[in-house]
Amino acid sequence: MKQDACNNNSLSRIIPWGHELLAEAVTPGSFVVDLTAGRGQDTLALWQMVGTQGQVVAFDVQACALEMTQQRLLAAEVPVRKIDQVHLPVPIRPGVDLVEICHSRYSEVIAASPAAIIANLGYLPGGDQRLITRPETTLSSLRQALESLVAGGRMAVVVYPGHSGGESEAVLVGGFFSALDSRFFDVLQMSLSNRRQAPGLFVVEKRTGSGRGSC
C-alpha cells in the first residue's frame, strides 16, 4: 500500500474511502473476504465492520504477510486462525481465518456468499517488490469473487499503476469492471485525473435481486 493511498486528509485517501463504501453493505455478523491480506490493515478493518459474530477470510500467498496480519489482529484482541489447505473450504464461524493460498483459487476456499470483498493489489509494503499481484490471477479471483458476492454486496479493489507491472494490471482490471453487465452490477471508479501514477479505487455493487450475476 502506498502512503498517499492511506492519507486521511487528502483527495487520494483511496483505502479509507474503500472501507467506508464497503461498510455501507456490511452489518454485524456478516461474512466478508480479503483477497490480499498484506500487513493486515484491510483484514482488521473488515473485522471491525462485522464484529464478534462475523467472519473474515483473508488470502495471501506470502507466509510473512499472514504472520504480520496475525500479529496485527492479535494486538487488537481479534480471534484469528491459520487454515491449512487440506481443511478447505473454510468453515463458517465467527472470527478471522487466514489462508496461505493464491486468491485465484477462491472457489476452493470460499463456500458462502460474502457481503463485502476487498483487494489491495500490488506488492507487500516493505517486502520484495518483485512479488506482485498478476493480472491473470487477479482477474480470475475477481470473477469468482463477484459470482459469489451476495446481492446488494460490494467489492472494493485498489490498483497501483505507479509500480512495475502495476499500470498494465490497473488497465486490465479497469477493463474487466467496465465490461460487467449493468443489469447485475454497478461500478464506481475513483482516481486522480491529473496524477496518472496515483492509486485508484473501483467499487462494485451487485444489484439487489440479481442473484448470481454473470461476469
C-alpha angles and dihedrals in degrees: 000000000000118000097242091052087068100041106126092196099054140074085242093066088124100153096050090048090052090052092049093051092048092048090062089065097043129083130184108284095028125144113236139171136219110200094191114034096182109158093346101256095126093038091056092045090053091049090052088054097050098038130202095320094050132084134226123192114195127192130203134154093211118080090205090058092053090047091054090046091050092050092049091051095045090051087056090048093246118155105243134179134186112223123213115222091240089066097059139167095053112247118242109251139124118281138046123302120197119202124191098214140106113272088230085077090061097132091056091056106036121059099163134065112257124215091214138017129190134191126183104191131202125052137330109273108247091011136099106309090204088069102079138151111270126220095233095054093036094054092045091053093046092053093050093044094050090050089055097043114115117246106270091024126125139220123203121197125183117201127195113205092174099079130069108286092007098103094054091047091049091051093050093045090049090050091050093053093043090056095053114121107261090213088070107024142039116203127201119193123196122187142140105256094202096046109062094180096050120110117267134207132218120189118188124192121195107224115248110257094020094112113194097352120202118257 
